[in-house]
Amino acid sequence: MFRISPNGTYTNLYSFDYSHGDQPEGALVQGSDGNFYGVAAFGGTSTNCFGGGCGALFRISASGSYTTLYSFVGSPSDGGFPDAGLVQASDANFYGTTSSGGIQGWRNSVQDFCSSQPSAVSNQSTYHCQFATPNIIFTIPSIAGETYQLQFSSSMTPTNWSNVPGVSVTNSIGSLLTLTNFGGAVGPQGFYRFDITP
């Protein structure tokens, strides 16, 4: 990973190694937090794909601070071998594709990688989620006295949302909440949101 100035001054920011991702492909995208996000087609920590890693998603700052955000594990849990750039949508999440994996094996998989952005209710991020196969773990800021119910939908149709059983909490003090959707990472593919009620 490199930076080059308009006058040609070259700086090497990061040298990839297999465990953190190998052979980065696709364009970098600068996130709303100022960091750069991208994918490596191979490498990562999984040993489930040909020769080992199934690829990785990474973040790197303008100064070269590198973080592996996710290592793909391939079929049937998720995708493998991402080879195109990410896009950041208005919901602050990053979206991308993999060239293989998913529930259909050597077809493809669309991934949604959780991000964070400034919150109107606090100085903390609006939310964060991570995949800890087989679970999905959500961390969200909360307001005292509100109930947060995780909902799932197989499509973005407004009437198609249903409550995820057992993933609801009322916070009495207002702070970061951590909720776990057990088995969510290997369940049906779809979308998540929180229904918030006073």
GIBELMO-V755478 format. One record per residue. RES is the residue in one small letter. PSI is psi in whole degrees, -180 to 180 (* if undefined). Layout:
BEGIN
{{RES,PSI} {RES,PSI}}
END
This chain:
BEGIN
{{m,131} {f,163} {r,139} {i,134} {s,164} {p,-25} {n,5} {g,10} {t,121} {y,135} {t,124} {n,120} {l,-36} {y,138} {s,120} {f,146} {d,158} {y,-39} {s,-21} {h,8} {g,145} {d,145} {q,67} {p,136} {e,159} {g,163} {a,151} {l,153} {v,136} {q,122} {g,169} {s,-16} {d,0} {g,-15} {n,165} {f,142} {y,145} {g,-179} {v,149} {a,130} {a,-26} {f,179} {g,-163} {g,-174} {t,-11} {s,152} {t,23} {n,-9} {c,175} {f,121} {g,3} {g,-112} {g,149} {c,7} {g,170} {a,156} {l,136} {f,163} {r,140} {i,137} {s,169} {a,-21} {s,-4} {g,9} {s,116} {y,136} {t,128} {t,117} {l,-33} {y,137} {s,123} {f,148} {v,-5} {g,-173} {s,143} {p,3} {s,-46} {d,-160} {g,-179} {g,155} {f,61} {p,134} {d,22} {a,158} {g,162} {l,162} {v,145} {q,125} {a,176} {s,-17} {d,5} {a,-6} {n,157} {f,137} {y,145} {g,-180} {t,157} {t,154} {s,-8} {s,-177} {g,-154} {g,-177} {i,-13} {q,10} {g,-115} {w,36} {r,-129} {n,175} {s,136} {v,129} {q,149} {d,114} {f,128} {c,145} {s,-171} {s,156} {q,163} {p,143} {s,146} {a,-21} {v,-11} {s,176} {n,0} {q,170} {s,156} {t,-37} {y,168} {h,142} {c,155} {q,151} {f,121} {a,72} {t,126} {p,16} {n,160} {i,128} {i,125} {f,136} {t,123} {i,148} {p,153} {s,163} {i,138} {a,133} {g,-9} {e,149} {t,131} {y,117} {q,121} {l,134} {q,154} {f,147} {s,142} {s,-9} {s,175} {m,13} {t,127} {p,-29} {t,8} {n,16} {w,141} {s,150} {n,138} {v,118} {p,134} {g,2} {v,74} {s,141} {v,144} {t,127} {n,125} {s,-16} {i,-17} {g,96} {s,-174} {l,133} {l,142} {t,123} {l,140} {t,127} {n,95} {f,127} {g,2} {g,-30} {a,-18} {v,9} {g,-168} {p,146} {q,142} {g,-151} {f,152} {y,151} {r,166} {f,132} {d,123} {i,125} {t,145} {p,*}}
END
